Amino acid sequence: MRYENVIYDIKDNVGFVTINRPEKLNALNAKAKSELREVFESAKNESAVFVVILTGAGEKSFVAGTDIGELTGLDTETGKAFAEGGQSVFNLIENLGKPVIAAVNGFALGGGCELALACHIRIASENAKFGQPEVNLGIIPGYGGTQRLARLVGKGKAMEMILTGDSVDAQEALRLGLVNKVVPQPELMKTAEAIAQKIVAKGQFAVRLAVKAVNMTQETNLTDGQALEASLFGVCCGSEDFKEGTNAFLEKRKPNFKNK
């Protein structure tokens, strides 16, 4: 299926999602968010997709934010609904049940930063910039930024970024733990694909449960989180992939996972 603002391809068990509005620095309008929802619902249900890589078209911008023109005219009620709509799309990405890698190829500001935060792994090109500048418009982040940024870089730094609207460059983002790697622009997609293929080679039954367990660190305390971890570990031990993985290790061969 073809989309107006998003490109979606599948290759070697990896779904490639590209936000394609380079003339607008890939800013998210209502149509783009709707198409992102459709694409990620498709990736979630597509058995051939093990990992998703999300990026923006061009070399300047991942996503430069929300289309500001769509903010004008919002009031208390419609503003709340607007934020909840964006949150639901980003929650879908975070809870896809499959790893999502953000290949951040430039500006990741406002909704773009929040979109990257919803992904499980973030790889940045050297020209990437991250920020939550919403305060400059008299609003706050509305797509999960106040929550995910603080959990990732700590309350103090999140407060500074959100209250000043200042952005951080790729190297500072790496230092803060906001991104996993920084690479030259020409190597960005190659690096993201290499990580994706490492994950593809693993047993997907375990990969998906691992994503679920790690995601729950934001939702629960240590005691309950460990209880969930033990439960999911037990589920893994009852899987075909566990038997194949342990046998392959003992027999000194590569495993042939069936992902079940």
C-alpha positions in Angstrom: 0.0 0.0 0.0 1.3 3.5 -0.9 1.1 6.4 1.5 1.3 10.1 1.0 3.7 11.0 3.8 5.3 7.7 4.8 7.4 5.1 2.8 7.2 1.5 4.1 9.3 -1.3 2.8 10.2 -4.8 4.1 13.6 -6.4 3.4 15.3 -9.3 5.2 12.8 -9.4 8.1 13.2 -5.6 8.7 10.5 -3.1 8.2 11.8 0.3 6.9 9.6 3.3 7.8 10.6 6.7 6.4 8.7 9.8 7.2 8.6 11.5 3.8 8.0 15.3 4.0 11.5 16.6 3.4 10.2 20.0 2.2 8.7 20.4 5.7 11.7 18.9 7.5 9.4 15.8 8.0 7.2 17.7 10.4 4.3 15.6 11.6 0.8 16.6 10.3 -2.4 14.8 11.0 -2.1 12.7 7.8 1.5 11.7 8.6 0.5 10.6 12.1 -2.5 8.6 10.7 -0.2 6.9 8.2 2.3 6.1 10.9 -0.4 4.4 12.9 -1.4 2.3 9.8 2.2 1.4 9.0 3.1 0.3 12.5 -0.2 -1.6 12.9 0.8 -3.4 9.7 4.3 -4.1 11.0 3.0 -5.4 14.3 0.8 -7.9 12.5 3.2 -8.9 9.7 5.0 -12.1 10.6 7.8 -11.4 8.2 8.8 -8.3 10.1 11.1 -8.9 13.1 12.5 -5.4 13.6 11.5 -1.9 12.4 13.9 0.9 11.5 12.3 4.4 11.6 14.0 7.4 9.9 13.2 10.6 8.0 13.7 11.5 4.4 16.7 13.5 3.4 19.8 14.4 5.4 18.6 17.4 7.4 15.8 16.2 9.6 14.4 13.1 11.3 11.3 14.9 12.4 11.5 18.7 13.1 8.3 18.6 15.2 4.6 18.9 14.8 3.2 20.9 11.9 2.7 24.2 13.8 -0.2 25.2 11.5 -2.3 22.5 13.0 -1.8 23.9 16.5 -3.5 27.2 15.9 -7.1 27.3 17.1 -6.6 24.6 19.8 -8.4 25.2 23.1 -8.3 23.3 26.4 -10.6 20.5 25.2 -9.2 20.1 21.7 -5.7 20.5 22.9 -6.1 17.6 25.2 -7.5 15.4 22.5 -4.7 16.5 20.1 -2.0 15.4 22.6 -3.8 12.1 23.4 -4.0 11.3 19.6 -0.2 11.7 19.3 0.4 9.8 22.4 -1.6 6.8 21.2 0.5 6.6 18.0 3.8 6.8 19.9 2.5 4.3 22.5 1.8 1.9 19.7 5.4 2.2 18.6 6.8 1.7 22.1 4.6 -1.3 22.8 4.8 -2.8 19.3 6.1 -6.1 20.7 9.0 -5.8 18.2 12.2 -3.7 18.5 12.0 -0.3 16.8 15.3 1.4 15.9 15.3 5.2 15.3 17.9 6.3 12.8 18.0 10.0 13.6 19.3 11.8 10.6 19.1 15.4 11.7 16.7 17.5 13.6 14.6 15.6 16.2 12.7 18.4 17.8 9.4 18.6 19.7 7.3 15.7 18.4 10.4 14.4 16.6 12.3 14.0 19.8 9.2 12.4 21.4 9.0 10.0 18.4 12.6 9.0 18.8 12.1 8.5 22.6 9.2 6.1 21.8 11.7 3.8 19.9 13.7 1.2 21.7 17.1 2.0 20.3 18.3 5.3 18.9 21.2 5.7 16.4 22.1 9.3 15.6 24.1 10.9 12.7 26.7 13.4 13.7 24.4 16.3 12.6 21.5 15.2 14.8 20.0 17.6 17.3 17.4 16.7 20.0 15.2 19.1 21.8 11.8 19.9 23.3 11.3 23.6 22.4 7.5 23.6 23.0 7.8 26.2 25.8 8.8 28.7 23.1 5.2 28.4 21.8 3.6 28.6 25.2 2.9 24.9 25.5 4.6 21.8 26.9 5.5 18.5 25.2 2.3 16.6 24.6 3.3 13.3 23.0 5.0 11.8 26.0 8.1 14.0 26.1 7.8 15.1 29.8 7.6 11.4 30.8 10.0 9.5 28.5 12.7 12.1 28.5 12.9 12.3 32.3 13.0 8.5 32.5 15.8 8.4 30.0 18.2 11.2 30.9 17.0 12.0 34.5 14.7 14.6 36.0 17.2 17.4 36.2 18.4 17.3 32.6 14.8 16.8 31.3 13.7 19.8 33.3 16.5 21.9 31.8 15.8 20.9 28.2 12.0 21.3 28.6 12.0 24.6 30.5 14.7 26.3 28.4 13.7 24.8 25.1 17.5 24.3 24.4 18.5 21.5 22.1 21.5 19.1 22.5 23.8 17.9 19.7 24.5 14.3 18.9 27.6 13.9 21.1 25.8 15.5 24.1 22.8 13.2 23.5 25.2 10.2 23.6 26.8 11.4 26.8 23.3 11.7 28.4 22.2 8.3 27.2 19.6 9.7 24.9 21.1 7.8 22.0 23.0 4.5 21.8 25.5 5.5 19.0 26.6 8.4 17.0 27.9 7.8 13.5 28.8 9.8 10.3 25.7 10.5 8.2 26.6 8.1 5.4 26.9 5.3 7.9 23.7 5.9 9.7 21.4 3.4 7.9 24.2 0.8 7.5 24.7 0.9 11.3 21.0 0.7 12.0 20.6 -2.2 9.6 23.6 -4.0 11.2 22.0 -3.8 14.6 18.6 -4.9 13.2 20.2 -8.0 11.6 21.9 -8.9 14.9 18.4 -8.9 16.4 16.9 -10.7 13.5 19.3 -13.6 14.0 18.1 -14.2 17.6 15.0 -16.1 18.7 12.2 -13.7 18.2 10.1 -15.4 20.9 12.7 -14.3 23.5 13.3 -10.9 21.8 9.6 -9.9 22.1 9.4 -10.9 25.7 12.6 -9.0 26.4 11.1 -5.9 24.9 8.0 -6.3 27.1 10.0 -6.9 30.2 12.3 -3.8 29.7 9.4 -1.6 28.8 7.8 -2.5 32.1 10.7 -0.8 34.0 8.9 2.5 33.4 5.6 1.1 34.7 6.4 -0.8 37.9 8.6 -1.1 40.9 11.6 -3.4 41.2 9.8 -6.2 43.1 6.9 -6.4 40.6 9.3 -6.0 37.7 11.4 -8.9 38.8 8.2 -11.0 39.3 7.3 -10.3 35.7 10.8 -11.1 34.5 10.7 -14.5 36.3 7.3 -15.2 34.8 8.5 -14.4 31.2 11.8 -16.3 31.8 9.6 -19.3 32.6 7.6 -18.8 29.4 10.8 -18.7 27.4 11.9 -22.0 29.1 8.8 -23.7 27.7 9.4 -22.5 24.1 10.9 -24.5 21.2 13.5 -21.7 20.7 14.9 -22.4 24.2 15.4 -26.0 23.4 17.0 -25.2 20.1 19.2 -22.5 21.5 20.6 -24.6 24.4 21.1 -27.6 22.1 22.8 -25.5 19.5 25.2 -24.1 22.2 26.0 -27.5 23.6 26.5 -28.9 20.1 28.7 -25.9 19.1 26.5 -24.9 16.1 24.4 -22.0 15.1 20.8 -22.2 16.3 17.9 -22.6 13.9 15.2 -20.7 15.7 11.6 -21.2 14.8 10.5 -18.1 16.7 8.0 -20.0 18.9 
